[in-house]
Amino acid sequence: MEQQLTPDQSLRLIESMIGQAKRSFSRYSFYFVLWGILLTGAMLATYLLTGLSPSVRYGMPWGVAGIAGGLISSIHGARQSRSERVSNPMDRIVGWVWGSFVITLMLVLFGTLRNGLDPGPAVTLLTGLPTFLTGQVLRFRPLIAGGLLFWAAGIAMHFTADAGLLTALYCGAMLVGYIIPGFLLKRQEDALRAA
C-alpha cells in the first residue's frame, strides 16, 4: 500500500533529489569545458578557413571537433561509470535532455552542412535548450545564464552575415555558456569532495 507524503516530506524529497543531482552533475564539469574548447576551436577554424569550399570550411572543423569530442567523452564517461555506479532520477532526466540534443544536433548539422551553410547560428540557438534546462534542474545559475546567452547569440547570428561578428558571438557564448560554468562546476565538485 502506497503511503502519501506530507507537503513537507515531498519538499524534502525534492530537495534531496536536487542535492543528489548537484553532487552527481558537478562531476560533469569536464564535458562543459571539453566541448566549450572544442567547439570554440571549430568556430575559429571556420573563420580562418574563409575562402575554401563550404564543405571544407564548415565540415572539416565541425567534424573533427565532433569526432574528437565524442571519443574523449566516451572514454571519460566509461571510466566515470566504472568508478561511480550510483544513478538518480535527475541523472536520467538530464541524460535524456542531452541525448535528445545530440540527436537533434546531428540532424541540424547534416542539413546545414549538406546545403553548404554555416551551422554556427543554428547550433548556437539549439545549444541554449539543454544548457538552460540543465541549469534549471541543478538550480545552477551560470548554466541558466549560459542557456539564455546561447539563445540571444543564436538569434543575433541569424541577423548578420559578418564572419567576424558571427565568430565573436559564438565564441563568446561558448566561453560564458560552457567554459566558465564548467570551471565553476569543477570548483563546486572539488568543494564537495573536500567536505
C-alpha positions as CSV (number, residue, x, y, z in Angstrom):
1,M,0.0,0.0,0.0
2,E,1.4,3.4,-1.0
3,Q,2.0,5.9,1.7
4,Q,1.0,9.6,1.0
5,L,3.8,12.1,1.6
6,T,3.0,15.3,3.5
7,P,3.9,18.5,1.7
8,D,6.9,18.9,4.0
9,Q,8.1,15.4,3.2
10,S,7.6,16.0,-0.5
11,L,9.6,19.2,-0.4
12,R,12.4,17.4,1.5
13,L,12.4,14.6,-1.1
14,I,12.6,17.1,-4.0
15,E,15.4,19.0,-2.3
16,S,17.3,15.7,-1.7
17,M,17.0,14.8,-5.3
18,I,18.3,18.2,-6.4
19,G,21.2,17.8,-3.9
20,Q,22.0,14.4,-5.4
21,A,21.8,15.8,-8.9
22,K,24.2,18.7,-7.9
23,R,26.7,16.2,-6.5
24,S,26.3,14.0,-9.5
25,F,26.4,16.7,-12.2
26,S,29.2,18.7,-10.7
27,R,31.4,15.9,-12.0
28,Y,30.3,16.7,-15.5
29,S,32.4,19.9,-15.5
30,F,34.8,18.1,-17.7
31,Y,32.2,17.8,-20.5
32,F,31.3,21.5,-20.5
33,V,35.0,22.6,-20.6
34,L,35.9,20.0,-23.2
35,W,33.0,20.8,-25.6
36,G,33.4,24.5,-25.0
37,I,37.0,24.4,-26.0
38,L,36.5,22.0,-29.0
39,L,33.5,24.0,-30.4
40,T,35.2,27.3,-29.9
41,G,38.1,25.9,-31.8
42,A,35.8,24.7,-34.6
43,M,34.3,28.1,-35.0
44,L,37.7,29.8,-35.0
45,A,38.9,27.3,-37.6
46,T,35.7,28.0,-39.7
47,Y,36.6,31.7,-39.6
48,L,40.3,31.1,-40.5
49,L,39.3,28.8,-43.4
50,T,37.4,31.6,-45.2
51,G,37.9,31.2,-49.0
52,L,37.8,27.4,-49.0
53,S,34.8,25.5,-50.3
54,P,31.9,25.4,-47.8
55,S,32.2,21.6,-47.3
56,V,35.8,22.0,-46.2
57,R,35.3,25.3,-44.4
58,Y,32.3,24.1,-42.3
59,G,32.5,20.3,-42.5
60,M,36.2,19.8,-41.5
61,P,36.4,21.8,-38.3
62,W,33.0,20.7,-37.0
63,G,33.6,17.1,-38.0
64,V,36.9,17.0,-36.3
65,A,35.5,18.6,-33.1
66,G,32.6,16.3,-33.1
67,I,34.6,13.1,-33.6
68,A,37.3,14.2,-31.1
69,G,34.7,15.3,-28.5
70,G,32.7,12.1,-29.0
71,L,35.7,9.8,-28.5
72,I,37.1,11.7,-25.5
73,S,33.7,12.0,-23.9
74,S,33.1,8.3,-24.4
75,I,36.4,7.2,-22.9
76,H,35.9,9.7,-19.9
77,G,32.3,8.6,-19.4
78,A,33.2,4.9,-19.4
79,R,35.9,5.5,-16.8
80,Q,33.5,7.5,-14.7
81,S,30.7,4.9,-14.8
82,R,33.1,2.2,-13.6
83,S,34.0,4.2,-10.6
84,E,30.6,5.8,-9.8
85,R,27.7,3.4,-10.3
86,V,25.2,5.5,-8.4
87,S,22.4,7.0,-10.5
88,N,19.4,9.0,-9.5
89,P,16.3,10.3,-11.3
90,M,17.8,13.6,-12.1
91,D,20.8,11.9,-13.8
92,R,18.4,10.1,-16.1
93,I,16.4,13.3,-16.9
94,V,19.4,15.4,-17.7
95,G,20.9,12.5,-19.6
96,W,17.7,12.2,-21.8
97,V,17.8,16.0,-22.4
98,W,21.4,15.9,-23.6
99,G,20.8,12.7,-25.6
100,S,17.8,14.4,-27.4
101,F,20.0,17.4,-28.0
102,V,22.8,15.3,-29.6
103,I,20.3,13.6,-32.0
104,T,18.7,17.0,-33.0
105,L,22.2,18.5,-33.3
106,M,23.3,15.7,-35.7
107,L,20.2,16.3,-37.9
108,V,20.8,20.1,-37.9
109,L,24.5,19.6,-38.8
110,F,23.6,17.2,-41.6
111,G,21.1,19.6,-43.1
112,T,23.2,22.7,-42.8
113,L,26.5,21.1,-44.0
114,R,24.7,19.3,-46.8
115,N,23.5,22.6,-48.1
116,G,26.9,24.3,-47.7
117,L,25.6,26.6,-44.8
118,D,27.3,27.7,-41.7
119,P,25.9,25.5,-38.9
120,G,27.0,28.1,-36.2
121,P,23.8,30.1,-35.8
122,A,21.5,27.0,-35.7
123,V,23.9,25.1,-33.3
124,T,24.1,28.2,-31.0
125,L,20.4,28.6,-30.9
126,L,19.8,24.9,-30.3
127,T,22.5,24.7,-27.6
128,G,20.5,27.1,-25.4
129,L,17.9,24.4,-24.7
130,P,19.8,21.7,-22.9
131,T,22.1,24.2,-21.2
132,F,19.2,26.2,-19.8
133,L,17.3,23.0,-18.7
134,T,20.4,21.5,-17.0
135,G,20.8,24.8,-15.2
136,Q,17.2,24.8,-14.1
137,V,17.3,21.1,-12.9
138,L,20.5,21.8,-11.0
139,R,19.5,25.2,-9.9
140,F,22.9,26.4,-11.2
141,R,22.6,30.0,-12.3
142,P,25.7,30.1,-14.5
143,L,24.2,27.4,-16.7
144,I,20.8,29.1,-16.8
145,A,22.6,32.3,-17.8
146,G,24.6,30.4,-20.4
147,G,21.4,28.9,-21.9
148,L,19.9,32.4,-22.2
149,L,23.1,33.7,-23.8
150,F,23.1,30.9,-26.3
151,W,19.6,31.8,-27.3
152,A,20.4,35.5,-27.6
153,A,23.6,34.9,-29.5
154,G,21.9,32.4,-31.8
155,I,19.2,34.9,-32.7
156,A,21.7,37.6,-33.3
157,M,23.8,35.3,-35.5
158,H,20.8,34.8,-37.8
159,F,20.7,38.5,-38.5
160,T,24.3,39.0,-39.6
161,A,26.5,37.7,-42.4
162,D,29.7,39.3,-41.0
163,A,32.1,36.4,-40.3
164,G,34.0,38.2,-37.6
165,L,30.8,39.1,-35.7
166,L,29.4,35.5,-36.1
167,T,32.7,34.1,-34.7
168,A,32.7,36.6,-31.8
169,L,29.1,35.9,-30.9
170,Y,29.6,32.1,-31.0
171,C,32.9,32.1,-29.1
172,G,31.5,34.5,-26.5
173,A,28.5,32.2,-26.0
174,M,30.8,29.2,-25.6
175,L,33.0,31.0,-23.1
176,V,30.2,32.2,-20.9
177,G,27.8,29.3,-21.6
178,Y,30.1,26.3,-21.3
179,I,33.7,27.0,-20.3
180,I,33.1,29.4,-17.3
181,P,30.2,27.3,-15.9
182,G,32.4,24.2,-16.4
183,F,35.1,25.6,-14.3
184,L,32.6,26.8,-11.7
185,L,31.1,23.3,-11.6
186,K,34.6,21.9,-11.2
187,R,35.2,24.2,-8.2
188,Q,31.9,23.0,-6.7
189,E,32.9,19.4,-7.3
190,D,36.2,20.0,-5.5
191,A,34.4,21.6,-2.6
192,L,32.0,18.6,-2.3
193,R,35.0,16.2,-2.3
194,A,36.7,18.2,0.4
195,A,33.5,18.3,2.6
